[in-house]
Amino acid sequence: MDLSTVATITPARTRADLAALGETVVPLAGGSELFADPRIHLTGLVDLQTMGWPSLTANAGGLEIAATCTLAELSRMPAEPGWVAHPVFHQACTALFGSFKVWNVATVGGNLCTSLPAGPMICLTVALDAEVLIWRADGIDVRLPALAFVTGNTTNVLEPGDVLRSIHIPAVSLAARTGYRKIALSPLGRSGAVLIGRLDTDGAFVLTVTGGTVRPVQLRYPELPDPAALAADIAGIDAWFTDAHGAADWRRAMSGLLGEEIRQELAAPADPITTGDGSRA
C-alpha cells in the first residue's frame, strides 16, 4: 500500500541521522507491516537498512541479532557448537503470517516493534531470555529483557524517536533444549497461540505463552512441573483475549494442551542422535 502522505525517506548512515525521527517520521526496516495499512499521519521515513548493521553476530557470550536482520537470514543461520536450541529459530519463523517472500523483507526488530500478540519473534526472544538494546531519542542506551518490551496488543516501551537496535540471546539459553507449538484456526491463518518451552542445562523449565495473550507471559519453574501445576498456571493467566483469530476460552484451552505437550516432550530423554549443535547426525 502506498503511504501517500510520506514526502521524505532518509537513508540513515549514523546515529545522528535518527534525530529526524518523531511523531510523524518513523523508522523503516523491512516495511512488511509499515506498508500494510494507511498511516495518514506520517510525513517521512528513516531507512535503518542503510546503517549497515551486521545481521547476526555469534560469540562466546551468545548471539547478537540486529533489529534489521530478516526472518530469512535468521532461519538460515547455521548452528554453532553447543547450540541445542538452534532448531527453534526456524520453527518460530514458520509461525509468521506471511509467505517466503515476506520472510525475505520482514525483520526481527520490526516484528517485535509491531507488537502484535501473534508476533513469532516476540515468542522466540522472550523464550530464550533475550535482552533488547534500545537507542533512546535523547541519546541514552537502554537494555531490558525482551519480556518487558511488549506491553500490550500493538504497544511496547518505545517512545517517538526511539529505535530498537539489537537483540542479544545469551549462550546459556542457546544451550537449552526447546519445544515449540503453534495453533491457528486455519492452516495458513494468523497464530491463535504460540508457545515455546525451554529446559535449561540445570534442569530449570521455562514456558513462554504468546499468540493468545495480549502480551507475552512466562512461567518459570526450578524443575519440570507436574501436569496439574502447569495446567493450573496456564489457566490462571489473566491476559487472554478474543479477536477474529480465536476466542479467549479456546486460546486458553489450546495453550493448556500445547503446554502439556511441550512438558512431555522435554521430560523425555534427549534424542541420542541429535548433536550438540542441534542438528541430526
C-alpha positions as CSV (number, residue, x, y, z in Angstrom):
1,M,0.0,0.0,0.0
2,D,1.3,3.5,-0.9
3,L,1.9,5.9,2.0
4,S,0.7,8.9,0.1
5,T,1.5,11.4,2.8
6,V,5.2,10.5,3.1
7,A,7.3,13.2,1.5
8,T,10.8,12.1,2.6
9,I,12.8,8.9,3.0
10,T,16.1,9.5,4.7
11,P,18.8,6.8,4.4
12,A,20.4,6.7,7.9
13,R,24.2,6.3,7.9
14,T,24.9,7.2,11.5
15,R,23.0,7.5,14.8
16,A,22.9,11.3,14.2
17,D,20.6,10.7,11.2
18,L,18.0,9.2,13.6
19,A,17.4,12.7,15.0
20,A,14.8,13.1,12.2
21,L,12.5,10.6,13.9
22,G,9.5,11.7,15.8
23,E,5.7,11.6,15.9
24,T,5.3,11.8,12.1
25,V,8.6,10.4,11.0
26,V,9.2,6.7,11.8
27,P,11.9,4.0,11.2
28,L,11.7,1.9,8.1
29,A,13.3,-1.6,8.2
30,G,11.6,-4.3,6.1
31,G,8.3,-2.4,5.7
32,S,6.1,-5.5,5.5
33,E,3.9,-4.2,8.3
34,L,4.5,-0.4,7.8
35,F,3.1,-0.5,4.3
36,A,0.2,-2.8,5.2
37,D,-2.2,-0.1,6.3
38,P,-2.9,3.6,5.7
39,R,-0.9,5.8,8.0
40,I,-2.0,9.3,7.0
41,H,-0.2,10.9,9.9
42,L,3.2,10.1,8.5
43,T,5.3,12.6,6.6
44,G,8.6,10.8,6.5
45,L,10.6,7.6,7.0
46,V,14.1,7.0,8.1
47,D,15.6,3.9,6.5
48,L,17.5,1.7,9.0
49,Q,18.8,-0.8,6.5
50,T,21.4,1.7,5.3
51,M,23.0,1.7,8.8
52,G,24.8,-1.5,7.7
53,W,24.4,-3.4,10.9
54,P,25.7,-7.0,10.8
55,S,22.6,-9.2,10.9
56,L,23.9,-11.9,13.1
57,T,27.0,-12.0,15.3
58,A,27.8,-15.1,17.3
59,N,30.4,-15.2,20.0
60,A,31.1,-16.9,23.3
61,G,28.5,-14.8,25.1
62,G,25.7,-15.8,22.7
63,L,24.1,-14.3,19.6
64,E,23.6,-10.7,18.7
65,I,20.7,-10.1,16.3
66,A,20.4,-6.7,14.6
67,A,16.9,-5.3,14.5
68,T,17.3,-5.2,10.7
69,C,18.0,-8.9,10.4
70,T,15.4,-10.6,8.2
71,L,13.5,-13.7,9.2
72,A,15.0,-15.4,6.2
73,E,18.5,-14.7,7.5
74,L,17.7,-15.9,11.0
75,S,16.0,-19.1,9.7
76,R,19.1,-20.0,7.6
77,M,21.7,-19.2,10.3
78,P,24.0,-22.3,10.8
79,A,24.3,-23.6,14.4
80,E,27.4,-23.0,16.5
81,P,28.8,-25.9,18.6
82,G,26.6,-26.4,21.7
83,W,23.5,-24.5,20.3
84,V,21.0,-27.2,21.2
85,A,18.2,-24.6,20.9
86,H,19.1,-23.8,17.3
87,P,16.1,-25.5,15.6
88,V,13.7,-23.1,17.4
89,F,14.9,-20.3,15.2
90,H,13.4,-21.8,12.0
91,Q,10.4,-23.1,13.9
92,A,9.5,-19.7,15.2
93,C,9.8,-18.2,11.7
94,T,7.3,-20.6,10.4
95,A,4.7,-19.0,12.7
96,L,4.8,-15.8,10.7
97,F,1.6,-14.9,8.9
98,G,3.2,-14.5,5.5
99,S,4.8,-16.2,2.6
100,F,8.5,-16.9,2.0
101,K,8.5,-13.5,0.1
102,V,7.7,-11.8,3.4
103,W,10.4,-13.7,5.2
104,N,12.9,-12.0,2.9
105,V,11.9,-8.5,3.9
106,A,10.3,-8.8,7.4
107,T,12.8,-8.1,10.2
108,V,13.2,-9.5,13.6
109,G,13.1,-5.9,15.1
110,G,10.1,-5.0,13.0
111,N,8.1,-8.0,14.3
112,L,8.9,-7.0,17.9
113,C,8.1,-3.3,17.3
114,T,4.8,-4.1,15.7
115,S,4.0,-5.9,18.9
116,L,1.1,-8.0,17.6
117,P,0.2,-10.8,20.0
118,A,0.9,-13.3,17.3
119,G,4.4,-11.9,16.6
120,P,6.6,-15.0,16.5
121,M,9.9,-13.1,17.1
122,I,8.3,-11.9,20.4
123,C,7.8,-15.5,21.5
124,L,11.3,-16.5,20.3
125,T,13.2,-13.8,22.0
126,V,11.2,-14.0,25.3
127,A,11.5,-17.8,25.4
128,L,15.3,-17.5,25.1
129,D,15.6,-14.8,27.8
130,A,16.9,-12.3,25.2
131,E,17.8,-8.7,26.1
132,V,17.0,-5.8,23.8
133,L,19.1,-2.7,23.2
134,I,17.1,0.5,22.7
135,W,18.6,3.7,21.4
136,R,16.5,6.4,23.1
137,A,15.9,9.6,21.2
138,D,17.8,11.5,23.9
139,G,21.0,9.5,23.1
140,I,20.7,7.1,26.1
141,D,21.2,3.4,25.6
142,V,18.7,1.2,27.5
143,R,18.9,-2.6,27.8
144,L,16.0,-4.6,29.2
145,P,14.6,-8.1,29.0
146,A,12.6,-8.9,25.9
147,L,9.8,-10.0,28.2
148,A,9.4,-6.4,29.3
149,F,9.5,-4.9,25.8
150,V,5.9,-5.7,24.6
151,T,3.4,-4.2,27.0
152,G,0.1,-5.0,25.2
153,N,-1.7,-5.6,21.9
154,T,0.4,-3.4,19.5
155,T,2.0,-1.5,22.3
156,N,5.6,-1.5,23.7
157,V,8.1,0.6,25.6
158,L,9.3,2.6,22.6
159,E,8.7,6.4,22.6
160,P,8.6,8.6,19.5
161,G,12.2,8.9,18.2
162,D,13.4,5.6,19.9
163,V,14.9,2.8,17.8
164,L,15.3,-0.9,18.7
165,R,18.9,-1.5,17.8
166,S,19.5,-5.2,18.5
167,I,18.6,-8.3,20.5
168,H,21.1,-10.4,22.5
169,I,20.4,-14.1,23.2
170,P,22.7,-15.5,26.0
171,A,24.7,-18.6,25.5
172,V,23.0,-20.4,28.4
173,S,19.7,-20.2,26.6
174,L,21.2,-21.4,23.3
175,A,22.5,-24.5,25.2
176,A,19.0,-25.4,26.4
177,R,16.5,-27.9,24.9
178,T,13.4,-26.3,23.5
179,G,9.9,-27.4,22.5
180,Y,7.7,-25.4,20.1
181,R,4.0,-25.5,19.4
182,K,1.7,-23.2,17.3
183,I,-2.0,-23.5,16.5
184,A,-4.3,-21.4,14.2
185,L,-7.9,-21.7,13.2
186,S,-6.9,-22.3,9.6
187,P,-3.8,-23.9,8.1
188,L,-2.5,-20.5,6.8
189,G,-4.1,-18.3,9.4
190,R,-2.6,-16.0,11.9
191,S,-1.5,-17.8,15.1
192,G,-4.1,-18.3,17.8
193,A,-1.4,-19.4,20.2
194,V,2.4,-19.8,20.1
195,L,4.3,-21.5,22.9
196,I,7.9,-22.3,23.4
197,G,9.3,-24.3,26.3
198,R,12.9,-24.3,27.4
199,L,14.7,-26.9,29.6
200,D,18.0,-25.4,30.8
201,T,21.1,-27.5,31.5
202,D,20.5,-27.1,35.2
203,G,17.0,-28.6,34.9
204,A,15.0,-25.4,35.2
205,F,11.9,-25.2,32.9
206,V,10.6,-22.0,31.3
207,L,7.3,-21.9,29.3
208,T,6.6,-18.8,27.2
209,V,2.9,-18.2,26.1
210,T,2.1,-15.8,23.3
211,G,-0.4,-15.5,20.5
212,G,-3.4,-15.9,22.7
213,T,-2.3,-13.3,25.2
214,V,-2.1,-9.5,24.7
215,R,1.5,-9.6,26.0
216,P,4.0,-12.4,26.4
217,V,3.6,-14.4,29.6
218,Q,6.4,-16.5,31.0
219,L,6.0,-19.3,33.6
220,R,9.3,-20.4,35.3
221,Y,10.0,-23.5,37.4
222,P,13.2,-24.8,39.1
223,E,12.4,-28.1,37.5
224,L,9.8,-29.7,35.2
225,P,6.4,-29.2,36.9
226,D,3.8,-31.9,37.3
227,P,0.9,-31.7,34.7
228,A,-1.7,-30.4,37.2
229,A,0.6,-27.5,38.3
230,L,1.4,-26.5,34.8
231,A,-2.3,-26.7,33.7
232,A,-3.4,-24.5,36.7
233,D,-0.7,-21.9,36.0
234,I,-1.6,-21.6,32.3
235,A,-5.4,-21.4,33.1
236,G,-4.6,-18.7,35.6
237,I,-3.0,-16.4,33.0
238,D,-5.0,-13.1,33.0
239,A,-4.1,-11.8,29.6
240,W,-6.2,-13.9,27.2
241,F,-8.1,-12.0,24.5
242,T,-10.7,-12.6,21.8
243,D,-10.5,-11.5,18.1
244,A,-11.2,-12.9,14.7
245,H,-8.3,-15.4,15.0
246,G,-9.7,-17.1,18.1
247,A,-11.8,-16.8,21.3
248,A,-10.2,-16.3,24.6
249,D,-11.5,-19.6,26.1
250,W,-10.3,-21.5,23.0
251,R,-6.9,-19.9,23.3
252,R,-6.7,-20.8,27.0
253,A,-7.7,-24.4,26.3
254,M,-5.3,-24.8,23.4
255,S,-2.4,-23.3,25.3
256,G,-3.1,-25.8,28.1
257,L,-3.0,-28.6,25.7
258,L,0.1,-27.4,23.9
259,G,1.9,-26.5,27.1
260,E,1.4,-30.1,28.3
261,E,2.7,-31.5,25.0
262,I,5.9,-29.4,25.4
263,R,6.3,-30.5,29.0
264,Q,6.1,-34.1,28.0
265,E,8.5,-33.6,25.1
266,L,11.1,-32.1,27.3
267,A,10.5,-34.6,30.1
268,A,11.5,-37.4,27.7
269,P,15.2,-38.2,27.3
270,A,17.1,-36.1,24.7
271,D,17.3,-37.6,21.3
272,P,20.7,-39.5,21.3
273,I,21.2,-38.9,17.6
274,T,20.9,-35.2,17.9
275,T,24.3,-33.5,18.0
276,G,25.3,-30.7,20.4
277,D,24.7,-28.1,17.8
278,G,21.1,-29.0,17.4
279,S,21.5,-30.8,14.1
280,R,20.9,-34.5,13.5
281,A,23.8,-36.8,13.0
